[in-house]
Amino acid sequence: TADQSGPKHLQEVLTRAKFEQLTQHLTERCRQPVMTALSDAKLTAKDVDEVVLVGGSTRTPAVQRLVKEIFAKEPLYEVHKAGEKLFVDYSGKKPELVDPATGVVRPVELFVAVLGASNYTYAEATETQQSADFIQSHSRTLEYLGGAPALVVPDQLKTGVRTACRYEPILQRTYEEWAAHYQTAILPARPAKPRDKAKVEVAVQVAQRWILERLRHETFFSLAALNDRIRELLADLNARPMKGYGRQSRRDLFLRFDQPALRLLPTERFVY
């Protein structure tokens, strides 16, 4: 698969019908384990109220048809409870600032946060991903939301996680203190488990398209001016009707579900 010039890649375009034909045996192999699990639990398919599917491959029509055949009901996807989880991450693509004296262009960071139930999104630019900026971005996020979720789900970034681990990661002390101040808990996404942070990865992609693409032809000389513009674009993003949600916007869903379930903020902001 490789020679002195580097690895070799094969790219093949498949129709959905062809893909389902190639994977039909894999889909069908799922049937018996499901039936066995029901039997072991002394249940029938009619006893199951909801079927929740998690992961990108479960969205293929073949998998959905299999679920309907077995359970005689439409499958649901990963369920997010109102006010429960806030997912946070940084964008790989970055906004830029221009030095007004020299004209030198330098990249800055884009912090993104999204609530699980409503997809209500927050974003801001910071100078770095270091602890001070990381913690203060979290504080400003909660102030933007007007409350605190039960859980904050970050990546296992060294700024927030001192010792990475799939089961018991050790948080940085300041991050723990921040969580205690806002009466929330930190639940880092597990390494090599993309579905743990799928929500924020989609939010980052949306922020890149909706915010960074619009900023591409604009010039900013200060972080404050850049963030003022990001706030304007955020308002547009959160007010935009979403397909698959009855044309409701992120803000509509936030006001209906997440906002009433958020915990009250303390009277003072966390001091770093």
Salt bridges, closest charged atoms under 4 A:
ASP3 OD2 - LYS8 NZ 3.19
GLU20 OE1 - ARG65 NH2 2.81
GLU28 OE2 - ARG31 NE 2.51
GLU69 OE1 - ARG31 NH2 2.72
GLU74 OE2 - LYS68 NZ 3.17
GLU109 OE2 - LYS94 NZ 3.04
GLU124 OE2 - ARG140 NH2 2.81
GLU127 OE1 - ARG106 NH1 2.74
GLU143 OE1 - ARG269 NH2 2.68
ASP155 OD2 - LYS197 NZ 2.86
GLU177 OE2 - ARG173 NE 3.81
ASP196 OD2 - ARG190 NE 2.70
GLU201 OE2 - LYS197 NZ 3.76
GLU213 OE1 - ARG216 NE 3.20
GLU218 OE1 - ARG229 NE 3.15
GLU232 OE1 - ARG229 NH1 2.94
ASP236 OD2 - ARG214 NH1 3.78
